[in-house]
């Protein structure tokens, strides 16, 4: 089996295209992480808000 790159340095540089390729991976990772994190954060905020609202509206007996 023959590998595409001779060394780790060749893998990172990718014949001069490394900064573009690794930059694209980084931007993609950040975008996906953001698309996962923001709805999770908003859901937690909404649930906490609803719990606070239910606690306020609960009649005192």
PDB file of N, H, CA, C and O in Angstrom:
ATOM      1  N   UNK A   1       0.852  -1.171   0.000  1.00  0.00           N
ATOM      2  CA  UNK A   1       0.000   0.000   0.000  1.00  0.00           C
ATOM      3  C   UNK A   1       0.896   1.231   0.000  1.00  0.00           C
ATOM      4  O   UNK A   1       1.832   1.333   0.793  1.00  0.00           O
ATOM      5  N   UNK A   2       0.596   2.163  -0.899  1.00  0.00           N
ATOM      6  H   UNK A   2      -0.164   2.080  -1.543  1.00  0.00           H
ATOM      7  CA  UNK A   2       1.392   3.381  -1.008  1.00  0.00           C
ATOM      8  C   UNK A   2       0.572   4.557  -0.501  1.00  0.00           C
ATOM      9  O   UNK A   2      -0.575   4.752  -0.904  1.00  0.00           O
ATOM     10  N   UNK A   3       1.173   5.335   0.386  1.00  0.00           N
ATOM     11  H   UNK A   3       2.105   5.177   0.714  1.00  0.00           H
ATOM     12  CA  UNK A   3       0.491   6.507   0.918  1.00  0.00           C
ATOM     13  C   UNK A   3       0.671   7.680  -0.021  1.00  0.00           C
ATOM     14  O   UNK A   3       1.656   7.753  -0.756  1.00  0.00           O
ATOM     15  N   UNK A   4      -0.280   8.599   0.005  1.00  0.00           N
ATOM     16  H   UNK A   4      -1.080   8.541   0.602  1.00  0.00           H
ATOM     17  CA  UNK A   4      -0.247   9.766  -0.861  1.00  0.00           C
ATOM     18  C   UNK A   4       0.898  10.712  -0.480  1.00  0.00           C
ATOM     19  O   UNK A   4       1.504  11.333  -1.353  1.00  0.00           O
ATOM     20  N   UNK A   5       1.192  10.821   0.812  1.00  0.00           N
ATOM     21  H   UNK A   5       0.700  10.316   1.521  1.00  0.00           H
ATOM     22  CA  UNK A   5       2.200  11.758   1.288  1.00  0.00           C
ATOM     23  C   UNK A   5       3.344  10.990   1.946  1.00  0.00           C
ATOM     24  O   UNK A   5       3.127   9.985   2.622  1.00  0.00           O
ATOM     25  N   UNK A   6       4.558  11.480   1.737  1.00  0.00           N
ATOM     26  H   UNK A   6       4.734  12.297   1.188  1.00  0.00           H
ATOM     27  CA  UNK A   6       5.746  10.826   2.269  1.00  0.00           C
ATOM     28  C   UNK A   6       5.938  11.074   3.761  1.00  0.00           C
ATOM     29  O   UNK A   6       6.494  10.230   4.464  1.00  0.00           O
ATOM     30  N   UNK A   7       5.479  12.235   4.250  1.00  0.00           N
ATOM     31  H   UNK A   7       5.027  12.921   3.679  1.00  0.00           H
ATOM     32  CA  UNK A   7       5.686  12.573   5.655  1.00  0.00           C
ATOM     33  C   UNK A   7       4.521  13.440   6.141  1.00  0.00           C
ATOM     34  O   UNK A   7       3.654  13.844   5.366  1.00  0.00           O
ATOM     35  N   UNK A   8       4.529  13.711   7.447  1.00  0.00           N
ATOM     36  H   UNK A   8       5.233  13.383   8.077  1.00  0.00           H
ATOM     37  CA  UNK A   8       3.501  14.573   8.041  1.00  0.00           C
ATOM     38  C   UNK A   8       3.624  15.994   7.477  1.00  0.00           C
ATOM     39  O   UNK A   8       2.617  16.664   7.246  1.00  0.00           O
ATOM     40  N   UNK A   9       4.852  16.445   7.260  1.00  0.00           N
ATOM     41  H   UNK A   9       5.670  15.901   7.448  1.00  0.00           H
ATOM     42  CA  UNK A   9       5.065  17.784   6.706  1.00  0.00           C
ATOM     43  C   UNK A   9       4.444  17.889   5.304  1.00  0.00           C
ATOM     44  O   UNK A   9       3.839  18.907   4.969  1.00  0.00           O
ATOM     45  N   UNK A  10       4.592  16.851   4.500  1.00  0.00           N
ATOM     46  H   UNK A  10       5.084  16.023   4.772  1.00  0.00           H
ATOM     47  CA  UNK A  10       3.971  16.835   3.170  1.00  0.00           C
ATOM     48  C   UNK A  10       2.449  16.836   3.280  1.00  0.00           C
ATOM     49  O   UNK A  10       1.762  17.479   2.486  1.00  0.00           O
ATOM     50  N   UNK A  11       1.935  16.119   4.260  1.00  0.00           N
ATOM     51  H   UNK A  11       2.493  15.596   4.904  1.00  0.00           H
ATOM     52  CA  UNK A  11       0.489  16.087   4.473  1.00  0.00           C
ATOM     53  C   UNK A  11      -0.029  17.482   4.820  1.00  0.00           C
ATOM     54  O   UNK A  11      -1.053  17.919   4.296  1.00  0.00           O
ATOM     55  N   UNK A  12       0.681  18.170   5.701  1.00  0.00           N
ATOM     56  H   UNK A  12       1.514  17.815   6.126  1.00  0.00           H
ATOM     57  CA  UNK A  12       0.237  19.506   6.110  1.00  0.00           C
ATOM     58  C   UNK A  12       0.388  20.540   5.003  1.00  0.00           C
ATOM     59  O   UNK A  12      -0.452  21.430   4.870  1.00  0.00           O
ATOM     60  N   UNK A  13       1.440  20.436   4.215  1.00  0.00           N
ATOM     61  H   UNK A  13       2.123  19.713   4.324  1.00  0.00           H
ATOM     62  CA  UNK A  13       1.650  21.432   3.155  1.00  0.00           C
ATOM     63  C   UNK A  13       0.834  21.133   1.902  1.00  0.00           C
ATOM     64  O   UNK A  13       0.449  22.051   1.177  1.00  0.00           O
ATOM     65  N   UNK A  14       0.574  19.873   1.648  1.00  0.00           N
ATOM     66  H   UNK A  14       0.888  19.127   2.237  1.00  0.00           H
ATOM     67  CA  UNK A  14      -0.222  19.429   0.493  1.00  0.00           C
ATOM     68  C   UNK A  14       0.190  20.130  -0.797  1.00  0.00           C
ATOM     69  O   UNK A  14      -0.643  20.703  -1.499  1.00  0.00           O
ATOM     70  N   UNK A  15       1.470  20.078  -1.096  1.00  0.00           N
ATOM     71  H   UNK A  15       2.147  19.612  -0.526  1.00  0.00           H
ATOM     72  CA  UNK A  15       2.041  20.659  -2.319  1.00  0.00           C
ATOM     73  C   UNK A  15       1.698  22.134  -2.464  1.00  0.00           C
ATOM     74  O   UNK A  15       1.437  22.608  -3.570  1.00  0.00           O
ATOM     75  N   UNK A  16       1.697  22.853  -1.362  1.00  0.00           N
ATOM     76  H   UNK A  16       1.909  22.468  -0.463  1.00  0.00           H
ATOM     77  CA  UNK A  16       1.420  24.290  -1.401  1.00  0.00           C
ATOM     78  C   UNK A  16      -0.041  24.643  -1.208  1.00  0.00           C
ATOM     79  O   UNK A  16      -0.373  25.817  -1.045  1.00  0.00           O
ATOM     80  N   UNK A  17      -0.915  23.660  -1.222  1.00  0.00           N
ATOM     81  H   UNK A  17      -0.646  22.707  -1.354  1.00  0.00           H
ATOM     82  CA  UNK A  17      -2.351  23.916  -1.072  1.00  0.00           C
ATOM     83  C   UNK A  17      -2.834  23.728   0.366  1.00  0.00           C
ATOM     84  O   UNK A  17      -4.022  23.895   0.643  1.00  0.00           O
ATOM     85  N   UNK A  18      -1.944  23.387   1.268  1.00  0.00           N
ATOM     86  H   UNK A  18      -0.979  23.251   1.043  1.00  0.00           H
ATOM     87  CA  UNK A  18      -2.283  23.105   2.658  1.00  0.00           C
ATOM     88  C   UNK A  18      -3.059  24.203   3.363  1.00  0.00           C
ATOM     89  O   UNK A  18      -4.080  23.922   3.990  1.00  0.00           O
ATOM     90  N   UNK A  19      -2.595  25.470   3.275  1.00  0.00           N
ATOM     91  H   UNK A  19      -1.766  25.698   2.765  1.00  0.00           H
ATOM     92  CA  UNK A  19      -3.342  26.521   3.979  1.00  0.00           C
ATOM     93  C   UNK A  19      -4.808  26.621   3.522  1.00  0.00           C
ATOM     94  O   UNK A  19      -5.700  26.835   4.343  1.00  0.00           O
ATOM     95  N   UNK A  20      -5.049  26.468   2.236  1.00  0.00           N
ATOM     96  H   UNK A  20      -4.324  26.295   1.569  1.00  0.00           H
ATOM     97  CA  UNK A  20      -6.422  26.528   1.730  1.00  0.00           C
ATOM     98  C   UNK A  20      -7.233  25.327   2.224  1.00  0.00           C
ATOM     99  O   UNK A  20      -8.358  25.485   2.699  1.00  0.00           O
ATOM    100  N   UNK A  21      -6.660  24.135   2.109  1.00  0.00           N
ATOM    101  H   UNK A  21      -5.746  24.007   1.722  1.00  0.00           H
ATOM    102  CA  UNK A  21      -7.378  22.918   2.482  1.00  0.00           C
ATOM    103  C   UNK A  21      -7.670  22.906   3.982  1.00  0.00           C
ATOM    104  O   UNK A  21      -8.808  22.672   4.388  1.00  0.00           O
ATOM    105  N   UNK A  22      -6.648  23.158   4.811  1.00  0.00           N
ATOM    106  H   UNK A  22      -5.723  23.348   4.482  1.00  0.00           H
ATOM    107  CA  UNK A  22      -6.844  23.123   6.259  1.00  0.00           C
ATOM    108  C   UNK A  22      -7.712  24.288   6.718  1.00  0.00           C
ATOM    109  O   UNK A  22      -8.462  24.158   7.686  1.00  0.00           O
ATOM    110  N   UNK A  23      -7.617  25.422   6.033  1.00  0.00           N
ATOM    111  H   UNK A  23      -7.008  25.527   5.247  1.00  0.00           H
ATOM    112  CA  UNK A  23      -8.509  26.550   6.343  1.00  0.00           C
ATOM    113  C   UNK A  23      -9.960  26.203   6.052  1.00  0.00           C
ATOM    114  O   UNK A  23     -10.859  26.567   6.810  1.00  0.00           O
ATOM    115  N   UNK A  24     -10.181  25.501   4.953  1.00  0.00           N
ATOM    116  H   UNK A  24      -9.451  25.206   4.338  1.00  0.00           H
ATOM    117  CA  UNK A  24     -11.542  25.089   4.603  1.00  0.00           C
ATOM    118  C   UNK A  24     -12.089  24.099   5.625  1.00  0.00           C
ATOM    119  O   UNK A  24     -13.255  24.180   6.010  1.00  0.00           O
ATOM    120  N   UNK A  25     -11.244  23.160   6.067  1.00  0.00           N
ATOM    121  H   UNK A  25     -10.296  23.094   5.755  1.00  0.00           H
ATOM    122  CA  UNK A  25     -11.671  22.238   7.122  1.00  0.00           C
ATOM    123  C   UNK A  25     -12.013  22.991   8.398  1.00  0.00           C
ATOM    124  O   UNK A  25     -13.014  22.690   9.047  1.00  0.00           O
ATOM    125  N   UNK A  26     -11.189  23.969   8.761  1.00  0.00           N
ATOM    126  H   UNK A  26     -10.376  24.214   8.233  1.00  0.00           H
ATOM    127  CA  UNK A  26     -11.417  24.744   9.981  1.00  0.00           C
ATOM    128  C   UNK A  26     -12.731  25.524   9.902  1.00  0.00           C
ATOM    129  O   UNK A  26     -13.526  25.500  10.842  1.00  0.00           O
ATOM    130  N   UNK A  27     -12.956  26.207   8.795  1.00  0.00           N
ATOM    131  H   UNK A  27     -12.310  26.227   8.031  1.00  0.00           H
ATOM    132  CA  UNK A  27     -14.191  26.984   8.626  1.00  0.00           C
ATOM    133  C   UNK A  27     -15.402  26.060   8.681  1.00  0.00           C
ATOM    134  O   UNK A  27     -16.409  26.400   9.303  1.00  0.00           O
ATOM    135  N   UNK A  28     -15.319  24.911   8.047  1.00  0.00           N
ATOM    136  H   UNK A  28     -14.502  24.635   7.542  1.00  0.00           H
ATOM    137  CA  UNK A  28     -16.420  23.947   8.061  1.00  0.00           C
ATOM    138  C   UNK A  28     -16.689  23.451   9.475  1.00  0.00           C
ATOM    139  O   UNK A  28     -17.843  23.368   9.896  1.00  0.00           O
ATOM    140  N   UNK A  29     -15.631  23.122  10.210  1.00  0.00           N
ATOM    141  H   UNK A  29     -14.694  23.189   9.868  1.00  0.00           H
ATOM    142  CA  UNK A  29     -15.787  22.657  11.581  1.00  0.00           C
ATOM    143  C   UNK A  29     -16.445  23.725  12.450  1.00  0.00           C
ATOM    144  O   UNK A  29     -17.351  23.425  13.227  1.00  0.00           O
ATOM    145  N   UNK A  30     -15.992  24.966  12.321  1.00  0.00           N
ATOM    146  H   UNK A  30     -15.256  25.210  11.690  1.00  0.00           H
ATOM    147  CA  UNK A  30     -16.568  26.063  13.106  1.00  0.00           C
ATOM    148  C   UNK A  30     -18.044  26.252  12.757  1.00  0.00           C
ATOM    149  O   UNK A  30     -18.868  26.451  13.650  1.00  0.00           O
ATOM    150  N   UNK A  31     -18.385  26.191  11.473  1.00  0.00           N
ATOM    151  H   UNK A  31     -17.716  26.029  10.747  1.00  0.00           H
ATOM    152  CA  UNK A  31     -19.779  26.363  11.053  1.00  0.00           C
ATOM    153  C   UNK A  31     -20.659  25.248  11.618  1.00  0.00           C
ATOM    154  O   UNK A  31     -21.746  25.522  12.127  1.00  0.00           O
ATOM    155  N   UNK A  32     -20.213  24.019  11.537  1.00  0.00           N
ATOM    156  H   UNK A  32     -19.331  23.796  11.123  1.00  0.00           H
ATOM    157  CA  UNK A  32     -21.004  22.897  12.051  1.00  0.00           C
ATOM    158  C   UNK A  32     -21.142  22.991  13.563  1.00  0.00           C
ATOM    159  O   UNK A  32     -22.225  22.766  14.101  1.00  0.00           O
ATOM    160  N   UNK A  33     -20.052  23.323  14.254  1.00  0.00           N
ATOM    161  H   UNK A  33     -19.171  23.506  13.817  1.00  0.00           H
ATOM    162  CA  UNK A  33     -20.112  23.465  15.708  1.00  0.00           C
ATOM    163  C   UNK A  33     -21.086  24.565  16.105  1.00  0.00           C
ATOM    164  O   UNK A  33     -21.828  24.419  17.077  1.00  0.00           O
ATOM    165  N   UNK A  34     -21.088  25.661  15.363  1.00  0.00           N
ATOM    166  H   UNK A  34     -20.486  25.781  14.574  1.00  0.00           H
ATOM    167  CA  UNK A  34     -22.004  26.764  15.643  1.00  0.00           C
ATOM    168  C   UNK A  34     -23.448  26.336  15.411  1.00  0.00           C
ATOM    169  O   UNK A  34     -24.329  26.665  16.205  1.00  0.00           O
ATOM    170  N   UNK A  35     -23.693  25.609  14.334  1.00  0.00           N
ATOM    171  H   UNK A  35     -22.977  25.342  13.688  1.00  0.00           H
ATOM    172  CA  UNK A  35     -25.045  25.152  14.029  1.00  0.00           C
ATOM    173  C   UNK A  35     -25.556  24.145  15.052  1.00  0.00           C
ATOM    174  O   UNK A  35     -26.767  23.973  15.192  1.00  0.00           O
ATOM    175  N   UNK A  36     -24.666  23.484  15.759  1.00  0.00           N
ATOM    176  H   UNK A  36     -23.683  23.624  15.646  1.00  0.00           H
ATOM    177  CA  UNK A  36     -25.070  22.560  16.817  1.00  0.00           C
ATOM    178  C   UNK A  36     -25.238  23.309  18.135  1.00  0.00           C
ATOM    179  O   UNK A  36     -26.200  23.063  18.863  1.00  0.00           O
ATOM    180  N   UNK A  37     -24.322  24.214  18.450  1.00  0.00           N
ATOM    181  H   UNK A  37     -23.541  24.414  17.859  1.00  0.00           H
ATOM    182  CA  UNK A  37     -24.299  24.879  19.757  1.00  0.00           C
ATOM    183  C   UNK A  37     -25.424  25.893  19.937  1.00  0.00           C
ATOM    184  O   UNK A  37     -26.057  25.919  20.993  1.00  0.00           O
ATOM    185  N   UNK A  38     -25.686  26.722  18.941  1.00  0.00           N
ATOM    186  H   UNK A  38     -25.172  26.701  18.084  1.00  0.00           H
ATOM    187  CA  UNK A  38     -26.674  27.802  19.104  1.00  0.00           C
ATOM    188  C   UNK A  38     -28.074  27.256  19.410  1.00  0.00           C
ATOM    189  O   UNK A  38     -28.687  27.731  20.366  1.00  0.00           O
ATOM    190  N   UNK A  39     -28.611  26.301  18.670  1.00  0.00           N
ATOM    191  H   UNK A  39     -28.113  25.914  17.893  1.00  0.00           H
ATOM    192  CA  UNK A  39     -29.935  25.777  19.043  1.00  0.00           C
ATOM    193  C   UNK A  39     -29.943  25.123  20.429  1.00  0.00           C
ATOM    194  O   UNK A  39     -30.931  25.238  21.155  1.00  0.00           O
ATOM    195  N   UNK A  40     -28.868  24.445  20.801  1.00  0.00           N
ATOM    196  H   UNK A  40     -28.066  24.351  20.211  1.00  0.00           H
ATOM    197  CA  UNK A  40     -28.776  23.834  22.126  1.00  0.00           C
ATOM    198  C   UNK A  40     -28.839  24.912  23.200  1.00  0.00           C
ATOM    199  O   UNK A  40     -29.559  24.770  24.188  1.00  0.00           O
ATOM    200  N   UNK A  41     -28.090  25.982  23.008  1.00  0.00           N
ATOM    201  H   UNK A  41     -27.505  26.098  22.205  1.00  0.00           H
ATOM    202  CA  UNK A  41     -28.075  27.088  23.970  1.00  0.00           C
ATOM    203  C   UNK A  41     -29.448  27.752  24.047  1.00  0.00           C
ATOM    204  O   UNK A  41     -29.934  28.035  25.142  1.00  0.00           O
ATOM    205  N   UNK A  42     -30.074  28.001  22.910  1.00  0.00           N
ATOM    206  H   UNK A  42     -29.679  27.771  22.021  1.00  0.00           H
ATOM    207  CA  UNK A  42     -31.395  28.634  22.901  1.00  0.00           C
ATOM    208  C   UNK A  42     -32.441  27.753  23.578  1.00  0.00           C
ATOM    209  O   UNK A  42     -33.306  28.254  24.297  1.00  0.00           O
ATOM    210  N   UNK A  43     -32.363  26.445  23.351  1.00  0.00           N
ATOM    211  H   UNK A  43     -31.660  26.038  22.768  1.00  0.00           H
ATOM    212  CA  UNK A  43     -33.319  25.535  23.987  1.00  0.00           C
ATOM    213  C   UNK A  43     -33.178  25.585  25.499  1.00  0.00           C
ATOM    214  O   UNK A  43     -34.177  25.644  26.215  1.00  0.00           O
ATOM    215  N   UNK A  44     -31.944  25.561  25.991  1.00  0.00           N
ATOM    216  H   UNK A  44     -31.132  25.513  25.409  1.00  0.00           H
ATOM    217  CA  UNK A  44     -31.721  25.643  27.438  1.00  0.00           C
ATOM    218  C   UNK A  44     -32.273  26.941  28.010  1.00  0.00           C
ATOM    219  O   UNK A  44     -32.862  26.940  29.092  1.00  0.00           O
ATOM    220  N   UNK A  45     -32.088  28.056  27.290  1.00  0.00           N
ATOM    221  H   UNK A  45     -31.610  28.056  26.412  1.00  0.00           H
ATOM    222  CA  UNK A  45     -32.601  29.343  27.756  1.00  0.00           C
ATOM    223  C   UNK A  45     -34.125  29.346  27.798  1.00  0.00           C
ATOM    224  O   UNK A  45     -34.725  29.850  28.747  1.00  0.00           O
ATOM    225  N   UNK A  46     -34.742  28.787  26.774  1.00  0.00           N
ATOM    226  H   UNK A  46     -34.255  28.377  26.003  1.00  0.00           H
ATOM    227  CA  UNK A  46     -36.204  28.753  26.710  1.00  0.00           C
ATOM    228  C   UNK A  46     -36.765  27.871  27.817  1.00  0.00           C
ATOM    229  O   UNK A  46     -37.747  28.238  28.462  1.00  0.00           O
ATOM    230  N   UNK A  47     -36.153  26.713  28.044  1.00  0.00           N
ATOM    231  H   UNK A  47     -35.355  26.414  27.521  1.00  0.00           H
ATOM    232  CA  UNK A  47     -36.628  25.820  29.106  1.00  0.00           C
ATOM    233  C   UNK A  47     -36.491  26.501  30.464  1.00  0.00           C
ATOM    234  O   UNK A  47     -37.403  26.417  31.287  1.00  0.00           O
ATOM    235  N   UNK A  48     -35.377  27.168  30.709  1.00  0.00           N
ATOM    236  H   UNK A  48     -34.636  27.237  30.041  1.00  0.00           H
ATOM    237  CA  UNK A  48     -35.182  27.871  31.976  1.00  0.00           C
ATOM    238  C   UNK A  48     -36.206  28.993  32.128  1.00  0.00           C
ATOM    239  O   UNK A  48     -36.732  29.210  33.220  1.00  0.00           O
ATOM    240  N   UNK A  49     -36.489  29.701  31.047  1.00  0.00           N
ATOM    241  H   UNK A  49     -36.062  29.524  30.160  1.00  0.00           H
ATOM    242  CA  UNK A  49     -37.473  30.781  31.087  1.00  0.00           C
ATOM    243  C   UNK A  49     -38.867  30.236  31.388  1.00  0.00           C
ATOM    244  O   UNK A  49     -39.594  30.826  32.187  1.00  0.00           O
ATOM    245  N   UNK A  50     -39.247  29.143  30.775  1.00  0.00           N
ATOM    246  H   UNK A  50     -38.656  28.664  30.126  1.00  0.00           H
ATOM    247  CA  UNK A  50     -40.561  28.545  31.006  1.00  0.00           C
ATOM    248  C   UNK A  50     -40.668  28.066  32.452  1.00  0.00           C
ATOM    249  O   UNK A  50     -41.711  28.236  33.084  1.00  0.00           O
ATOM    250  N   UNK A  51     -39.602  27.469  32.980  1.00  0.00           N
ATOM    251  H   UNK A  51     -38.754  27.330  32.467  1.00  0.00           H
ATOM    252  CA  UNK A  51     -39.624  27.021  34.370  1.00  0.00           C
ATOM    253  C   UNK A  51     -39.795  28.200  35.325  1.00  0.00           C
ATOM    254  O   UNK A  51     -40.559  28.118  36.287  1.00  0.00           O
ATOM    255  N   UNK A  52     -39.081  29.302  35.056  1.00  0.00           N
ATOM    256  H   UNK A  52     -38.460  29.368  34.274  1.00  0.00           H
ATOM    257  CA  UNK A  52     -39.234  30.487  35.899  1.00  0.00           C
ATOM    258  C   UNK A  52     -40.653  31.027  35.816  1.00  0.00           C
ATOM    259  O   UNK A  52     -41.235  31.413  36.830  1.00  0.00           O
ATOM    260  N   UNK A  53     -41.208  31.055  34.615  1.00  0.00           N
ATOM    261  H   UNK A  53     -40.735  30.742  33.791  1.00  0.00           H
ATOM    262  CA  UNK A  53     -42.553  31.569  34.411  1.00  0.00           C
ATOM    263  C   UNK A  53     -43.580  30.677  35.121  1.00  0.00           C
ATOM    264  O   UNK A  53     -44.520  31.190  35.727  1.00  0.00           O
ATOM    265  N   UNK A  54     -43.415  29.366  35.055  1.00  0.00           N
ATOM    266  H   UNK A  54     -42.651  28.949  34.563  1.00  0.00           H
ATOM    267  CA  UNK A  54     -44.337  28.453  35.737  1.00  0.00           C
ATOM    268  C   UNK A  54     -44.253  28.630  37.248  1.00  0.00           C
ATOM    269  O   UNK A  54     -45.266  28.546  37.941  1.00  0.00           O
ATOM    270  N   UNK A  55     -43.070  28.872  37.752  1.00  0.00           N
ATOM    271  H   UNK A  55     -42.246  28.940  37.188  1.00  0.00           H
ATOM    272  CA  UNK A  55     -42.892  29.068  39.187  1.00  0.00           C
ATOM    273  C   UNK A  55     -43.604  30.343  39.644  1.00  0.00           C
ATOM    274  O   UNK A  55     -44.195  30.372  40.723  1.00  0.00           O
ATOM    275  N   UNK A  56     -43.549  31.388  38.828  1.00  0.00           N
ATOM    276  H   UNK A  56     -43.069  31.364  37.951  1.00  0.00           H
ATOM    277  CA  UNK A  56     -44.212  32.663  39.160  1.00  0.00           C
ATOM    278  C   UNK A  56     -45.718  32.510  39.093  1.00  0.00           C
ATOM    279  O   UNK A  56     -46.426  33.029  39.956  1.00  0.00           O
ATOM    280  N   UNK A  57     -46.229  31.802  38.076  1.00  0.00           N
ATOM    281  H   UNK A  57     -45.653  31.381  37.375  1.00  0.00           H
ATOM    282  CA  UNK A  57     -47.660  31.678  37.865  1.00  0.00           C
ATOM    283  C   UNK A  57     -48.304  30.637  38.785  1.00  0.00           C
ATOM    284  O   UNK A  57     -49.531  30.584  38.874  1.00  0.00           O
ATOM    285  N   UNK A  58     -47.528  29.830  39.453  1.00  0.00           N
ATOM    286  H   UNK A  58     -46.532  29.874  39.381  1.00  0.00           H
ATOM    287  CA  UNK A  58     -48.054  28.784  40.313  1.00  0.00           C
ATOM    288  C   UNK A  58     -48.783  29.440  41.506  1.00  0.00           C
ATOM    289  O   UNK A  58     -48.200  30.249  42.227  1.00  0.00           O
ATOM    290  N   UNK A  59     -50.065  29.078  41.701  1.00  0.00           N
ATOM    291  H   UNK A  59     -50.538  28.420  41.115  1.00  0.00           H
ATOM    292  CA  UNK A  59     -50.797  29.690  42.809  1.00  0.00           C
ATOM    293  C   UNK A  59     -50.260  29.220  44.154  1.00  0.00           C
ATOM    294  O   UNK A  59     -49.938  28.047  44.340  1.00  0.00           O
ATOM    295  N   UNK A  60     -50.172  30.153  45.075  1.00  0.00           N
ATOM    296  H   UNK A  60     -50.434  31.106  44.924  1.00  0.00           H
ATOM    297  CA  UNK A  60     -49.691  29.819  46.410  1.00  0.00           C
ATOM    298  C   UNK A  60     -50.849  29.312  47.247  1.00  0.00           C
ATOM    299  O   UNK A  60     -51.824  30.040  47.431  1.00  0.00           O
ATOM    300  N   UNK A  61     -50.781  28.088  47.765  1.00  0.00           N
ATOM    301  H   UNK A  61     -49.989  27.496  47.615  1.00  0.00           H
ATOM    302  CA  UNK A  61     -51.837  27.510  48.602  1.00  0.00           C
ATOM    303  C   UNK A  61     -51.335  27.246  49.967  1.00  0.00           C
ATOM    304  O   UNK A  61     -52.082  26.759  50.816  1.00  0.00           O
TER     305      UNK A  61
END
